[in-house]
Amino acid sequence: MSLFFLIPLRISLVTGYIFKNSAADMAELIILAIVFNLILSLVLAPWQLQLVVLVMVLIGTGQILPQRD
């Protein structure tokens, strides 16, 4: 299994650490970098991991959203 999807994930984690310890001026730019890298890591992830994330999202939204009458 290719582990190339871990590269953008690590970049986003480092960027998040920098965001936590930086001034508020760079906040918008750093948030954009984090979101871009997380999306990129999900695109590059193997299908098995994408399937696990999809199932977790579907289960999580079922618990968060209120039931419709």
PQR file with spaces between the fields and no chain letter, atoms N, CA, C, O and H, PARSE charges and radii, in Angstrom:
ATOM       1  N    MET     1       0.842   -1.165    0.000 -0.4000 1.5000
ATOM       2  CA   MET     1       0.000    0.000    0.000 -0.0000 2.0000
ATOM       3  C    MET     1       0.895    1.239    0.000  0.5500 1.7000
ATOM       4  O    MET     1       1.871    1.321    0.745 -0.5500 1.4000
ATOM       5  N    SER     2       0.546    2.173   -0.832 -0.4000 1.5000
ATOM       6  CA   SER     2       1.305    3.410   -0.934 -0.0000 2.0000
ATOM       7  C    SER     2       0.980    4.334    0.230  0.5500 1.7000
ATOM       8  O    SER     2      -0.184    4.514    0.589 -0.5500 1.4000
ATOM       9  H    SER     2      -0.247    2.106   -1.437  0.4000 1.0000
ATOM      10  N    LEU     3       1.997    4.905    0.803 -0.4000 1.5000
ATOM      11  CA   LEU     3       1.816    5.791    1.945 -0.0000 2.0000
ATOM      12  C    LEU     3       2.045    7.256    1.590  0.5500 1.7000
ATOM      13  O    LEU     3       2.396    8.056    2.457 -0.5500 1.4000
ATOM      14  H    LEU     3       2.943    4.759    0.512  0.4000 1.0000
ATOM      15  N    PHE     4       1.850    7.613    0.320 -0.4000 1.5000
ATOM      16  CA   PHE     4       2.050    8.996   -0.099 -0.0000 2.0000
ATOM      17  C    PHE     4       1.036    9.948    0.524  0.5500 1.7000
ATOM      18  O    PHE     4       1.292   11.147    0.630 -0.5500 1.4000
ATOM      19  H    PHE     4       1.565    6.963   -0.384  0.4000 1.0000
ATOM      20  N    PHE     5      -0.114    9.420    0.937 -0.4000 1.5000
ATOM      21  CA   PHE     5      -1.123   10.293    1.525 -0.0000 2.0000
ATOM      22  C    PHE     5      -0.686   10.828    2.888  0.5500 1.7000
ATOM      23  O    PHE     5      -1.270   11.790    3.387 -0.5500 1.4000
ATOM      24  H    PHE     5      -0.322    8.445    0.851  0.4000 1.0000
ATOM      25  N    LEU     6       0.322   10.224    3.487 -0.4000 1.5000
ATOM      26  CA   LEU     6       0.793   10.699    4.786 -0.0000 2.0000
ATOM      27  C    LEU     6       1.590   11.991    4.682  0.5500 1.7000
ATOM      28  O    LEU     6       1.694   12.727    5.664 -0.5500 1.4000
ATOM      29  H    LEU     6       0.796    9.443    3.082  0.4000 1.0000
ATOM      30  N    ILE     7       2.152   12.283    3.516 -0.4000 1.5000
ATOM      31  CA   ILE     7       2.944   13.501    3.358 -0.0000 2.0000
ATOM      32  C    ILE     7       2.089   14.750    3.554  0.5500 1.7000
ATOM      33  O    ILE     7       2.457   15.590    4.375 -0.5500 1.4000
ATOM      34  H    ILE     7       2.067   11.686    2.718  0.4000 1.0000
ATOM      35  N    PRO     8       0.955   14.924    2.841 -0.5600 1.5000
ATOM      36  CA   PRO     8       0.142   16.106    3.107  0.2800 2.0000
ATOM      37  C    PRO     8      -0.475   16.107    4.504  0.5500 1.7000
ATOM      38  O    PRO     8      -0.717   17.171    5.074 -0.5500 1.4000
ATOM      39  N    LEU     9      -0.729   14.920    5.058 -0.4000 1.5000
ATOM      40  CA   LEU     9      -1.268   14.852    6.408 -0.0000 2.0000
ATOM      41  C    LEU     9      -0.257   15.388    7.415  0.5500 1.7000
ATOM      42  O    LEU     9      -0.617   16.134    8.325 -0.5500 1.4000
ATOM      43  H    LEU     9      -0.533   14.056    4.594  0.4000 1.0000
ATOM      44  N    ARG    10       0.989   15.012    7.255 -0.4000 1.5000
ATOM      45  CA   ARG    10       2.039   15.538    8.140 -0.0000 2.0000
ATOM      46  C    ARG    10       2.219   17.033    7.959  0.5500 1.7000
ATOM      47  O    ARG    10       2.424   17.760    8.930 -0.5500 1.4000
ATOM      48  H    ARG    10       1.282   14.406    6.515  0.4000 1.0000
ATOM      49  N    ILE    11       2.145   17.490    6.731 -0.4000 1.5000
ATOM      50  CA   ILE    11       2.265   18.930    6.472 -0.0000 2.0000
ATOM      51  C    ILE    11       1.135   19.680    7.163  0.5500 1.7000
ATOM      52  O    ILE    11       1.363   20.743    7.740 -0.5500 1.4000
ATOM      53  H    ILE    11       1.978   16.900    5.941  0.4000 1.0000
ATOM      54  N    SER    12      -0.078   19.143    7.112 -0.4000 1.5000
ATOM      55  CA   SER    12      -1.196   19.826    7.764 -0.0000 2.0000
ATOM      56  C    SER    12      -1.043   19.809    9.281  0.5500 1.7000
ATOM      57  O    SER    12      -1.428   20.776    9.939 -0.5500 1.4000
ATOM      58  H    SER    12      -0.263   18.280    6.643  0.4000 1.0000
ATOM      59  N    LEU    13      -0.497   18.749    9.852 -0.4000 1.5000
ATOM      60  CA   LEU    13      -0.277   18.710   11.287 -0.0000 2.0000
ATOM      61  C    LEU    13       0.780   19.724   11.717  0.5500 1.7000
ATOM      62  O    LEU    13       0.623   20.388   12.742 -0.5500 1.4000
ATOM      63  H    LEU    13      -0.184   17.964    9.318  0.4000 1.0000
ATOM      64  N    VAL    14       1.846   19.844   10.946 -0.4000 1.5000
ATOM      65  CA   VAL    14       2.877   20.849   11.245 -0.0000 2.0000
ATOM      66  C    VAL    14       2.303   22.247   11.093  0.5500 1.7000
ATOM      67  O    VAL    14       2.591   23.130   11.902 -0.5500 1.4000
ATOM      68  H    VAL    14       1.974   19.305   10.114  0.4000 1.0000
ATOM      69  N    THR    15       1.492   22.454   10.060 -0.4000 1.5000
ATOM      70  CA   THR    15       0.870   23.754    9.849 -0.0000 2.0000
ATOM      71  C    THR    15      -0.075   24.094   11.004  0.5500 1.7000
ATOM      72  O    THR    15      -0.136   25.244   11.439 -0.5500 1.4000
ATOM      73  H    THR    15       1.258   21.737    9.404  0.4000 1.0000
ATOM      74  N    GLY    16      -0.798   23.110   11.491 -0.4000 1.5000
ATOM      75  CA   GLY    16      -1.665   23.326   12.647 -0.0000 2.0000
ATOM      76  C    GLY    16      -0.881   23.696   13.887  0.5500 1.7000
ATOM      77  O    GLY    16      -1.319   24.537   14.672 -0.5500 1.4000
ATOM      78  H    GLY    16      -0.747   22.176   11.137  0.4000 1.0000
ATOM      79  N    TYR    17       0.278   23.077   14.073 -0.4000 1.5000
ATOM      80  CA   TYR    17       1.132   23.424   15.205 -0.0000 2.0000
ATOM      81  C    TYR    17       1.632   24.859   15.084  0.5500 1.7000
ATOM      82  O    TYR    17       1.668   25.593   16.071 -0.5500 1.4000
ATOM      83  H    TYR    17       0.634   22.394   13.435  0.4000 1.0000
ATOM      84  N    ILE    18       2.017   25.258   13.874 -0.4000 1.5000
ATOM      85  CA   ILE    18       2.460   26.636   13.650 -0.0000 2.0000
ATOM      86  C    ILE    18       1.317   27.607   13.895  0.5500 1.7000
ATOM      87  O    ILE    18       1.519   28.678   14.467 -0.5500 1.4000
ATOM      88  H    ILE    18       1.987   24.662   13.072  0.4000 1.0000
ATOM      89  N    PHE    19       0.105   27.233   13.458 -0.4000 1.5000
ATOM      90  CA   PHE    19      -1.068   28.074   13.677 -0.0000 2.0000
ATOM      91  C    PHE    19      -1.320   28.293   15.167  0.5500 1.7000
ATOM      92  O    PHE    19      -1.662   29.396   15.591 -0.5500 1.4000
ATOM      93  H    PHE    19      -0.059   26.363   12.993  0.4000 1.0000
ATOM      94  N    LYS    20      -1.150   27.240   15.949 -0.4000 1.5000
ATOM      95  CA   LYS    20      -1.399   27.335   17.382 -0.0000 2.0000
ATOM      96  C    LYS    20      -0.403   28.276   18.055  0.5500 1.7000
ATOM      97  O    LYS    20      -0.736   28.935   19.041 -0.5500 1.4000
ATOM      98  H    LYS    20      -0.872   26.344   15.604  0.4000 1.0000
ATOM      99  N    ASN    21       0.801   28.339   17.531 -0.4000 1.5000
ATOM     100  CA   ASN    21       1.851   29.130   18.160 -0.0000 2.0000
ATOM     101  C    ASN    21       2.186   30.410   17.408  0.5500 1.7000
ATOM     102  O    ASN    21       3.242   30.994   17.647 -0.5500 1.4000
ATOM     103  H    ASN    21       1.072   27.804   16.730  0.4000 1.0000
ATOM     104  N    SER    22       1.322   30.861   16.509 -0.4000 1.5000
ATOM     105  CA   SER    22       1.638   32.058   15.722 -0.0000 2.0000
ATOM     106  C    SER    22       0.688   33.199   16.054  0.5500 1.7000
ATOM     107  O    SER    22      -0.264   33.051   16.821 -0.5500 1.4000
ATOM     108  H    SER    22       0.463   30.386   16.315  0.4000 1.0000
ATOM     109  N    ALA    23       0.984   34.340   15.447 -0.4000 1.5000
ATOM     110  CA   ALA    23       0.140   35.522   15.626 -0.0000 2.0000
ATOM     111  C    ALA    23      -1.138   35.370   14.810  0.5500 1.7000
ATOM     112  O    ALA    23      -1.229   34.497   13.947 -0.5500 1.4000
ATOM     113  H    ALA    23       1.756   34.460   14.823  0.4000 1.0000
ATOM     114  N    ALA    24      -2.114   36.211   15.082 -0.4000 1.5000
ATOM     115  CA   ALA    24      -3.418   36.121   14.420 -0.0000 2.0000
ATOM     116  C    ALA    24      -3.373   36.607   12.976  0.5500 1.7000
ATOM     117  O    ALA    24      -4.321   36.370   12.227 -0.5500 1.4000
ATOM     118  H    ALA    24      -2.040   36.920   15.783  0.4000 1.0000
ATOM     119  N    ASP    25      -2.302   37.278   12.565 -0.4000 1.5000
ATOM     120  CA   ASP    25      -2.221   37.817   11.208 -0.0000 2.0000
ATOM     121  C    ASP    25      -2.182   36.721   10.152  0.5500 1.7000
ATOM     122  O    ASP    25      -2.722   36.892    9.059 -0.5500 1.4000
ATOM     123  H    ASP    25      -1.532   37.470   13.173  0.4000 1.0000
ATOM     124  N    MET    26      -1.556   35.615   10.466 -0.4000 1.5000
ATOM     125  CA   MET    26      -1.396   34.545    9.487 -0.0000 2.0000
ATOM     126  C    MET    26      -2.491   33.499    9.588  0.5500 1.7000
ATOM     127  O    MET    26      -2.419   32.485    8.893 -0.5500 1.4000
ATOM     128  H    MET    26      -1.118   35.476   11.354  0.4000 1.0000
ATOM     129  N    ALA    27      -3.487   33.698   10.410 -0.4000 1.5000
ATOM     130  CA   ALA    27      -4.475   32.667   10.713 -0.0000 2.0000
ATOM     131  C    ALA    27      -5.230   32.198    9.475  0.5500 1.7000
ATOM     132  O    ALA    27      -5.386   30.994    9.274 -0.5500 1.4000
ATOM     133  H    ALA    27      -3.546   34.522   10.974  0.4000 1.0000
ATOM     134  N    GLU    28      -5.701   33.123    8.641 -0.4000 1.5000
ATOM     135  CA   GLU    28      -6.488   32.727    7.474 -0.0000 2.0000
ATOM     136  C    GLU    28      -5.664   31.914    6.483  0.5500 1.7000
ATOM     137  O    GLU    28      -6.146   30.923    5.933 -0.5500 1.4000
ATOM     138  H    GLU    28      -5.574   34.101    8.804  0.4000 1.0000
ATOM     139  N    LEU    29      -4.443   32.325    6.260 -0.4000 1.5000
ATOM     140  CA   LEU    29      -3.565   31.612    5.326 -0.0000 2.0000
ATOM     141  C    LEU    29      -3.245   30.213    5.837  0.5500 1.7000
ATOM     142  O    LEU    29      -3.227   29.255    5.065 -0.5500 1.4000
ATOM     143  H    LEU    29      -4.051   33.130    6.707  0.4000 1.0000
ATOM     144  N    ILE    30      -2.998   30.099    7.109 -0.4000 1.5000
ATOM     145  CA   ILE    30      -2.652   28.801    7.677 -0.0000 2.0000
ATOM     146  C    ILE    30      -3.862   27.868    7.669  0.5500 1.7000
ATOM     147  O    ILE    30      -3.715   26.674    7.407 -0.5500 1.4000
ATOM     148  H    ILE    30      -3.013   30.878    7.736  0.4000 1.0000
ATOM     149  N    ILE    31      -5.055   28.395    7.954 -0.4000 1.5000
ATOM     150  CA   ILE    31      -6.261   27.561    7.916 -0.0000 2.0000
ATOM     151  C    ILE    31      -6.503   27.039    6.507  0.5500 1.7000
ATOM     152  O    ILE    31      -6.880   25.879    6.337 -0.5500 1.4000
ATOM     153  H    ILE    31      -5.174   29.364    8.167  0.4000 1.0000
ATOM     154  N    LEU    32      -6.293   27.877    5.494 -0.4000 1.5000
ATOM     155  CA   LEU    32      -6.434   27.412    4.108 -0.0000 2.0000
ATOM     156  C    LEU    32      -5.443   26.302    3.787  0.5500 1.7000
ATOM     157  O    LEU    32      -5.790   25.333    3.113 -0.5500 1.4000
ATOM     158  H    LEU    32      -5.987   28.819    5.632  0.4000 1.0000
ATOM     159  N    ALA    33      -4.208   26.439    4.268 -0.4000 1.5000
ATOM     160  CA   ALA    33      -3.206   25.404    4.027 -0.0000 2.0000
ATOM     161  C    ALA    33      -3.583   24.100    4.714  0.5500 1.7000
ATOM     162  O    ALA    33      -3.392   23.025    4.145 -0.5500 1.4000
ATOM     163  H    ALA    33      -3.925   27.226    4.816  0.4000 1.0000
ATOM     164  N    ILE    34      -4.114   24.181    5.927 -0.4000 1.5000
ATOM     165  CA   ILE    34      -4.521   22.977    6.646 -0.0000 2.0000
ATOM     166  C    ILE    34      -5.649   22.256    5.909  0.5500 1.7000
ATOM     167  O    ILE    34      -5.592   21.042    5.715 -0.5500 1.4000
ATOM     168  H    ILE    34      -4.269   25.054    6.389  0.4000 1.0000
ATOM     169  N    VAL    35      -6.665   23.001    5.504 -0.4000 1.5000
ATOM     170  CA   VAL    35      -7.809   22.385    4.811 -0.0000 2.0000
ATOM     171  C    VAL    35      -7.370   21.781    3.491  0.5500 1.7000
ATOM     172  O    VAL    35      -7.781   20.670    3.158 -0.5500 1.4000
ATOM     173  H    VAL    35      -6.711   23.988    5.662  0.4000 1.0000
ATOM     174  N    PHE    36      -6.545   22.489    2.730 -0.4000 1.5000
ATOM     175  CA   PHE    36      -6.065   21.967    1.449 -0.0000 2.0000
ATOM     176  C    PHE    36      -5.283   20.674    1.639  0.5500 1.7000
ATOM     177  O    PHE    36      -5.491   19.715    0.896 -0.5500 1.4000
ATOM     178  H    PHE    36      -6.212   23.392    3.000  0.4000 1.0000
ATOM     179  N    ASN    37      -4.397   20.632    2.611 -0.4000 1.5000
ATOM     180  CA   ASN    37      -3.587   19.438    2.834 -0.0000 2.0000
ATOM     181  C    ASN    37      -4.409   18.269    3.347  0.5500 1.7000
ATOM     182  O    ASN    37      -4.130   17.124    2.991 -0.5500 1.4000
ATOM     183  H    ASN    37      -4.228   21.411    3.214  0.4000 1.0000
ATOM     184  N    LEU    38      -5.416   18.526    4.174 -0.4000 1.5000
ATOM     185  CA   LEU    38      -6.264   17.429    4.640 -0.0000 2.0000
ATOM     186  C    LEU    38      -7.078   16.835    3.493  0.5500 1.7000
ATOM     187  O    LEU    38      -7.222   15.617    3.393 -0.5500 1.4000
ATOM     188  H    LEU    38      -5.643   19.456    4.463  0.4000 1.0000
ATOM     189  N    ILE    39      -7.608   17.697    2.632 -0.4000 1.5000
ATOM     190  CA   ILE    39      -8.353   17.199    1.467 -0.0000 2.0000
ATOM     191  C    ILE    39      -7.431   16.431    0.534  0.5500 1.7000
ATOM     192  O    ILE    39      -7.807   15.380    0.014 -0.5500 1.4000
ATOM     193  H    ILE    39      -7.491   18.687    2.713  0.4000 1.0000
ATOM     194  N    LEU    40      -6.231   16.946    0.319 -0.4000 1.5000
ATOM     195  CA   LEU    40      -5.267   16.260   -0.536 -0.0000 2.0000
ATOM     196  C    LEU    40      -4.883   14.896    0.031  0.5500 1.7000
ATOM     197  O    LEU    40      -4.747   13.930   -0.720 -0.5500 1.4000
ATOM     198  H    LEU    40      -5.925   17.799    0.742  0.4000 1.0000
ATOM     199  N    SER    41      -4.709   14.811    1.340 -0.4000 1.5000
ATOM     200  CA   SER    41      -4.358   13.514    1.930 -0.0000 2.0000
ATOM     201  C    SER    41      -5.514   12.522    1.804  0.5500 1.7000
ATOM     202  O    SER    41      -5.279   11.324    1.643 -0.5500 1.4000
ATOM     203  H    SER    41      -4.819   15.596    1.950  0.4000 1.0000
ATOM     204  N    LEU    42      -6.755   13.002    1.875 -0.4000 1.5000
ATOM     205  CA   LEU    42      -7.887   12.093    1.672 -0.0000 2.0000
ATOM     206  C    LEU    42      -7.987   11.633    0.228  0.5500 1.7000
ATOM     207  O    LEU    42      -8.370   10.491   -0.026 -0.5500 1.4000
ATOM     208  H    LEU    42      -6.945   13.975    2.006  0.4000 1.0000
ATOM     209  N    VAL    43      -7.650   12.494   -0.721 -0.4000 1.5000
ATOM     210  CA   VAL    43      -7.684   12.111   -2.130 -0.0000 2.0000
ATOM     211  C    VAL    43      -6.610   11.072   -2.423  0.5500 1.7000
ATOM     212  O    VAL    43      -6.841   10.141   -3.194 -0.5500 1.4000
ATOM     213  H    VAL    43      -7.339   13.421   -0.514  0.4000 1.0000
ATOM     214  N    LEU    44      -5.452   11.222   -1.821 -0.4000 1.5000
ATOM     215  CA   LEU    44      -4.342   10.309   -2.082 -0.0000 2.0000
ATOM     216  C    LEU    44      -4.404    9.024   -1.255  0.5500 1.7000
ATOM     217  O    LEU    44      -3.639    8.092   -1.501 -0.5500 1.4000
ATOM     218  H    LEU    44      -5.264   11.978   -1.194  0.4000 1.0000
ATOM     219  N    ALA    45      -5.303    8.971   -0.284 -0.4000 1.5000
ATOM     220  CA   ALA    45      -5.399    7.798    0.583 -0.0000 2.0000
ATOM     221  C    ALA    45      -5.917    6.594   -0.204  0.5500 1.7000
ATOM     222  O    ALA    45      -6.644    6.761   -1.184 -0.5500 1.4000
ATOM     223  H    ALA    45      -5.925    9.728   -0.084  0.4000 1.0000
ATOM     224  N    PRO    46      -5.552    5.395    0.213 -0.5600 1.5000
ATOM     225  CA   PRO    46      -6.072    4.196   -0.436  0.2800 2.0000
ATOM     226  C    PRO    46      -7.577    4.074   -0.223  0.5500 1.7000
ATOM     227  O    PRO    46      -8.122    4.667    0.707 -0.5500 1.4000
ATOM     228  N    TRP    47      -8.244    3.314   -1.072 -0.4000 1.5000
ATOM     229  CA   TRP    47      -9.698    3.246   -1.031 -0.0000 2.0000
ATOM     230  C    TRP    47     -10.202    2.643    0.264  0.5500 1.7000
ATOM     231  O    TRP    47     -11.303    2.973    0.706 -0.5500 1.4000
ATOM     232  H    TRP    47      -7.801    2.832   -1.828  0.4000 1.0000
ATOM     233  N    GLN    48      -9.423    1.764    0.887 -0.4000 1.5000
ATOM     234  CA   GLN    48      -9.860    1.171    2.142 -0.0000 2.0000
ATOM     235  C    GLN    48      -9.987    2.239    3.230  0.5500 1.7000
ATOM     236  O    GLN    48     -10.952    2.244    3.995 -0.5500 1.4000
ATOM     237  H    GLN    48      -8.529    1.496    0.528  0.4000 1.0000
ATOM     238  N    LEU    49      -9.015    3.133    3.292 -0.4000 1.5000
ATOM     239  CA   LEU    49      -9.056    4.206    4.275 -0.0000 2.0000
ATOM     240  C    LEU    49     -10.163    5.196    3.949  0.5500 1.7000
ATOM     241  O    LEU    49     -10.815    5.710    4.857 -0.5500 1.4000
ATOM     242  H    LEU    49      -8.231    3.129    2.671  0.4000 1.0000
ATOM     243  N    GLN    50     -10.385    5.472    2.678 -0.4000 1.5000
ATOM     244  CA   GLN    50     -11.475    6.361    2.278 -0.0000 2.0000
ATOM     245  C    GLN    50     -12.818    5.763    2.675  0.5500 1.7000
ATOM     246  O    GLN    50     -13.714    6.488    3.105 -0.5500 1.4000
ATOM     247  H    GLN    50      -9.855    5.055    1.940  0.4000 1.0000
ATOM     248  N    LEU    51     -12.967    4.452    2.536 -0.4000 1.5000
ATOM     249  CA   LEU    51     -14.204    3.775    2.918 -0.0000 2.0000
ATOM     250  C    LEU    51     -14.430    3.869    4.423  0.5500 1.7000
ATOM     251  O    LEU    51     -15.556    4.096    4.865 -0.5500 1.4000
ATOM     252  H    LEU    51     -12.239    3.862    2.186  0.4000 1.0000
ATOM     253  N    VAL    52     -13.381    3.698    5.206 -0.4000 1.5000
ATOM     254  CA   VAL    52     -13.497    3.810    6.664 -0.0000 2.0000
ATOM     255  C    VAL    52     -13.912    5.222    7.056  0.5500 1.7000
ATOM     256  O    VAL    52     -14.770    5.393    7.922 -0.5500 1.4000
ATOM     257  H    VAL    52     -12.467    3.513    4.847  0.4000 1.0000
ATOM     258  N    VAL    53     -13.316    6.238    6.431 -0.4000 1.5000
ATOM     259  CA   VAL    53     -13.670    7.628    6.721 -0.0000 2.0000
ATOM     260  C    VAL    53     -15.125    7.892    6.335  0.5500 1.7000
ATOM     261  O    VAL    53     -15.845    8.570    7.068 -0.5500 1.4000
ATOM     262  H    VAL    53     -12.619    6.099    5.728  0.4000 1.0000
ATOM     263  N    LEU    54     -15.559    7.366    5.199 -0.4000 1.5000
ATOM     264  CA   LEU    54     -16.941    7.555    4.765 -0.0000 2.0000
ATOM     265  C    LEU    54     -17.924    6.930    5.747  0.5500 1.7000
ATOM     266  O    LEU    54     -18.939    7.544    6.076 -0.5500 1.4000
ATOM     267  H    LEU    54     -14.974    6.816    4.604  0.4000 1.0000
ATOM     268  N    VAL    55     -17.641    5.730    6.215 -0.4000 1.5000
ATOM     269  CA   VAL    55     -18.520    5.069    7.184 -0.0000 2.0000
ATOM     270  C    VAL    55     -18.553    5.864    8.487  0.5500 1.7000
ATOM     271  O    VAL    55     -19.618    6.026    9.083 -0.5500 1.4000
ATOM     272  H    VAL    55     -16.817    5.231    5.948  0.4000 1.0000
ATOM     273  N    MET    56     -17.412    6.355    8.931 -0.4000 1.5000
ATOM     274  CA   MET    56     -17.377    7.153   10.162 -0.0000 2.0000
ATOM     275  C    MET    56     -18.185    8.438   10.009  0.5500 1.7000
ATOM     276  O    MET    56     -18.875    8.841   10.945 -0.5500 1.4000
ATOM     277  H    MET    56     -16.547    6.223    8.447  0.4000 1.0000
ATOM     278  N    VAL    57     -18.112    9.082    8.861 -0.4000 1.5000
ATOM     279  CA   VAL    57     -18.886   10.299    8.624 -0.0000 2.0000
ATOM     280  C    VAL    57     -20.373    9.999    8.607  0.5500 1.7000
ATOM     281  O    VAL    57     -21.163   10.743    9.189 -0.5500 1.4000
ATOM     282  H    VAL    57     -17.551    8.754    8.101  0.4000 1.0000
ATOM     283  N    LEU    58     -20.761    8.922    7.948 -0.4000 1.5000
ATOM     284  CA   LEU    58     -22.184    8.573    7.894 -0.0000 2.0000
ATOM     285  C    LEU    58     -22.740    8.230    9.275  0.5500 1.7000
ATOM     286  O    LEU    58     -23.858    8.623    9.609 -0.5500 1.4000
ATOM     287  H    LEU    58     -20.120    8.318    7.475  0.4000 1.0000
ATOM     288  N    ILE    59     -21.978    7.512   10.065 -0.4000 1.5000
ATOM     289  CA   ILE    59     -22.424    7.179   11.426 -0.0000 2.0000
ATOM     290  C    ILE    59     -22.440    8.438   12.291  0.5500 1.7000
ATOM     291  O    ILE    59     -23.366    8.640   13.076 -0.5500 1.4000
ATOM     292  H    ILE    59     -21.070    7.193    9.795  0.4000 1.0000
ATOM     293  N    GLY    60     -21.429    9.277   12.152 -0.4000 1.5000
ATOM     294  CA   GLY    60     -21.355   10.496   12.956 -0.0000 2.0000
ATOM     295  C    GLY    60     -22.467   11.472   12.648  0.5500 1.7000
ATOM     296  O    GLY    60     -23.012   12.089   13.563 -0.5500 1.4000
ATOM     297  H    GLY    60     -20.677    9.113   11.515  0.4000 1.0000
ATOM     298  N    THR    61     -22.821   11.629   11.372 -0.4000 1.5000
ATOM     299  CA   THR    61     -23.903   12.540   11.027 -0.0000 2.0000
ATOM     300  C    THR    61     -25.240   11.983   11.482  0.5500 1.7000
ATOM     301  O    THR    61     -26.144   12.753   11.805 -0.5500 1.4000
ATOM     302  H    THR    61     -22.378   11.128   10.629  0.4000 1.0000
ATOM     303  N    GLY    62     -25.384   10.700   11.516 -0.4000 1.5000
ATOM     304  CA   GLY    62     -26.619   10.115   12.027 -0.0000 2.0000
ATOM     305  C    GLY    62     -26.812   10.390   13.509  0.5500 1.7000
ATOM     306  O    GLY    62     -27.947   10.498   13.974 -0.5500 1.4000
ATOM     307  H    GLY    62     -24.649   10.075   11.254  0.4000 1.0000
ATOM     308  N    GLN    63     -25.735   10.502   14.246 -0.4000 1.5000
ATOM     309  CA   GLN    63     -25.830   10.767   15.676 -0.0000 2.0000
ATOM     310  C    GLN    63     -25.951   12.263   15.960  0.5500 1.7000
ATOM     311  O    GLN    63     -26.557   12.651   16.959 -0.5500 1.4000
ATOM     312  H    GLN    63     -24.814   10.414   13.868  0.4000 1.0000
ATOM     313  N    ILE    64     -25.383   13.112   15.094 -0.4000 1.5000
ATOM     314  CA   ILE    64     -25.386   14.554   15.336 -0.0000 2.0000
ATOM     315  C    ILE    64     -26.692   15.192   14.911  0.5500 1.7000
ATOM     316  O    ILE    64     -27.266   15.996   15.647 -0.5500 1.4000
ATOM     317  H    ILE    64     -24.891   12.798   14.282  0.4000 1.0000
ATOM     318  N    LEU    65     -27.164   14.835   13.722 -0.4000 1.5000
ATOM     319  CA   LEU    65     -28.385   15.456   13.210 -0.0000 2.0000
ATOM     320  C    LEU    65     -29.613   14.930   13.934  0.5500 1.7000
ATOM     321  O    LEU    65     -29.678   13.746   14.266 -0.5500 1.4000
ATOM     322  H    LEU    65     -26.698   14.183   13.124  0.4000 1.0000
ATOM     323  N    PRO    66     -30.588   15.801   14.181 -0.5600 1.5000
ATOM     324  CA   PRO    66     -31.806   15.341   14.861  0.2800 2.0000
ATOM     325  C    PRO    66     -32.665   14.476   13.931  0.5500 1.7000
ATOM     326  O    PRO    66     -32.607   14.610   12.709 -0.5500 1.4000
ATOM     327  N    GLN    67     -33.451   13.598   14.526 -0.4000 1.5000
ATOM     328  CA   GLN    67     -34.335   12.735   13.753 -0.0000 2.0000
ATOM     329  C    GLN    67     -35.494   13.548   13.199  0.5500 1.7000
ATOM     330  O    GLN    67     -36.043   14.406   13.891 -0.5500 1.4000
ATOM     331  H    GLN    67     -33.498   13.489   15.519  0.4000 1.0000
ATOM     332  N    ARG    68     -35.868   13.282   11.954 -0.4000 1.5000
ATOM     333  CA   ARG    68     -36.996   13.973   11.332 -0.0000 2.0000
ATOM     334  C    ARG    68     -38.286   13.245   11.645  0.5500 1.7000
ATOM     335  O    ARG    68     -38.327   12.015   11.649 -0.5500 1.4000
ATOM     336  H    ARG    68     -35.423   12.585   11.392  0.4000 1.0000
ATOM     337  N    ASP    69     -39.330   13.995   11.905 -0.4000 1.5000
ATOM     338  CA   ASP    69     -40.634   13.395   12.216 -0.0000 2.0000
ATOM     339  C    ASP    69     -41.442   13.151   10.979  0.5500 1.7000
ATOM     340  O    ASP    69     -42.564   12.651   11.063 -0.5500 1.4000
ATOM     341  H    ASP    69     -39.297   14.994   11.902  0.4000 1.0000
